[in-house]
Amino acid sequence: MEKPKAPYSLHKRPTKNKNRYIYYVQFRDQDGNYTSALSTGQTSKSSALIWTTEYLKKGYIPTKRGFTFEKFSKDWWMWDKCNYIKGKLARGMTISRRYAEESRRNLEKHLIPYFGEWKITDMKPSDIETWLMGLYEKSNLAPATINRILATLKVMLKEAERLGYIAKDPSKNTGILKEKPKEKTTLTLIEVRKLFDETSINGVWNNDFTQYVINLLGASTGMRMGEIQGLQIQHVHKDYVSVTHSWARKHGLKEPKWNSKRIVPIPNKTSKYLQRVIDQSPYKDSEDLVFYGADRKRPIDHKTILEHLYLALENIGIASEERKTRNVTFHSWRHFFNSI
């Protein structure tokens, strides 16, 4: 009868100090093969045996220690499959589908092509640094984009360490790149008055009262476009609106960014015009969208909102080229609100 294979093997390696050794352990994986060696940090065999036994008792059975990065990444960031996402949600934490989708794109486009065949136990800090600087020097990606890709990798390797798949996260001390954000400017008070003069609805906004109110709401509250798109009738009050949702293009209503639910005061003029939009709407249920689009369940598309804003800007003398140079977008209303 064949003798059962031992579940692990111990061996010692010399250190820089003469006559001093550290014991390493190799476990057998689910296929019966030895994994990469893991340092026990112990200098005697008896201590190393105790360390190994305790390691196994804690449930750190390293069946995935020899996995390649690609195999480790198999279900990562996939909403209904990723254990990391499931764990976050089960613990009452928030994570958005949009963030998960962006992270999955980073993984498939930039991480797996480079690290896919690497064993996660073989990845070192110097390897992470080489990859990062390669992206910075050889790609056309902005530093901010590279930092987001790095953030995706950091989350994954930190989780690999937490679960015992690797002894130490090799990306832990990898610093981010210096970013060069494009400065967002705000419109001047004179420009804002031209846009929201009540007599300007016909000439500046081409008689589109709804688009006028959408932008007025953004300018007077600092609400994000998605929050305005997701605004329901039940959350509009005389003196304030309740920001409880945001509209995600792929997934519909969700919690606002950073779970920033809040009460936002509104000026009399904004309140009056918001109520007029609601009064003119064919949809009156409390959960109906204030700024409905093709039907009551979807808001006006973000591209339509931007097109009307940019046309209004042209109508007050801010041509397309100037708008792009000044980097004026719908989000500029948020900057404007925070500057007054």
Rosetta blueprint (number, residue, H / E / L):
1 M L
2 E L
3 K L
4 P L
5 K L
6 A L
7 P L
8 Y E
9 S E
10 L E
11 H E
12 K E
13 R E
14 P E
15 T L
16 K L
17 N L
18 K L
19 N L
20 R L
21 Y E
22 I E
23 Y E
24 Y E
25 V E
26 Q E
27 F E
28 R E
29 D L
30 Q L
31 D L
32 G L
33 N L
34 Y E
35 T L
36 S L
37 A L
38 L E
39 S E
40 T E
41 G E
42 Q E
43 T L
44 S L
45 K H
46 S H
47 S H
48 A H
49 L H
50 I H
51 W H
52 T H
53 T H
54 E H
55 Y H
56 L H
57 K H
58 K L
59 G L
60 Y L
61 I L
62 P L
63 T L
64 K L
65 R L
66 G L
67 F L
68 T E
69 F H
70 E H
71 K H
72 F H
73 S L
74 K L
75 D L
76 W L
77 W L
78 M L
79 W L
80 D L
81 K L
82 C L
83 N H
84 Y H
85 I H
86 K H
87 G H
88 K H
89 L H
90 A H
91 R L
92 G L
93 M L
94 T L
95 I L
96 S L
97 R H
98 R H
99 Y H
100 A H
101 E H
102 E H
103 S H
104 R H
105 R H
106 N H
107 L H
108 E H
109 K H
110 H H
111 L H
112 I H
113 P H
114 Y H
115 F H
116 G L
117 E L
118 W L
119 K E
120 I H
121 T H
122 D H
123 M L
124 K L
125 P H
126 S H
127 D H
128 I H
129 E H
130 T H
131 W H
132 L H
133 M H
134 G H
135 L H
136 Y H
137 E H
138 K H
139 S L
140 N L
141 L L
142 A L
143 P H
144 A H
145 T H
146 I H
147 N H
148 R H
149 I H
150 L H
151 A H
152 T H
153 L H
154 K H
155 V H
156 M H
157 L H
158 K H
159 E H
160 A H
161 E H
162 R H
163 L L
164 G L
165 Y L
166 I L
167 A L
168 K L
169 D L
170 P L
171 S L
172 K L
173 N L
174 T L
175 G L
176 I L
177 L L
178 K L
179 E L
180 K L
181 P L
182 K L
183 E L
184 K L
185 T L
186 T L
187 L L
188 T L
189 L H
190 I H
191 E H
192 V H
193 R H
194 K H
195 L H
196 F H
197 D L
198 E L
199 T L
200 S H
201 I H
202 N H
203 G H
204 V L
205 W L
206 N L
207 N L
208 D L
209 F H
210 T H
211 Q H
212 Y H
213 V H
214 I H
215 N H
216 L H
217 L H
218 G H
219 A H
220 S H
221 T H
222 G L
223 M L
224 R L
225 M H
226 G H
227 E H
228 I H
229 Q H
230 G L
231 L L
232 Q E
233 I H
234 Q H
235 H H
236 V E
237 H L
238 K L
239 D L
240 Y E
241 V E
242 S E
243 V E
244 T L
245 H L
246 S E
247 W E
248 A E
249 R L
250 K L
251 H L
252 G E
253 L E
254 K E
255 E L
256 P L
257 K H
258 W H
259 N H
260 S L
261 K L
262 R E
263 I E
264 V E
265 P E
266 I L
267 P L
268 N H
269 K H
270 T H
271 S H
272 K H
273 Y H
274 L H
275 Q H
276 R H
277 V H
278 I H
279 D H
280 Q H
281 S L
282 P L
283 Y L
284 K L
285 D L
286 S L
287 E L
288 D L
289 L E
290 V L
291 F L
292 Y E
293 G E
294 A E
295 D E
296 R L
297 K L
298 R E
299 P E
300 I L
301 D L
302 H H
303 K H
304 T H
305 I H
306 L H
307 E H
308 H H
309 L H
310 Y H
311 L H
312 A H
313 L H
314 E H
315 N H
316 I L
317 G L
318 I L
319 A L
320 S H
321 E H
322 E H
323 R H
324 K H
325 T H
326 R H
327 N L
328 V L
329 T L
330 F L
331 H L
332 S H
333 W H
334 R H
335 H H
336 F H
337 F H
338 N H
339 S H
340 I L
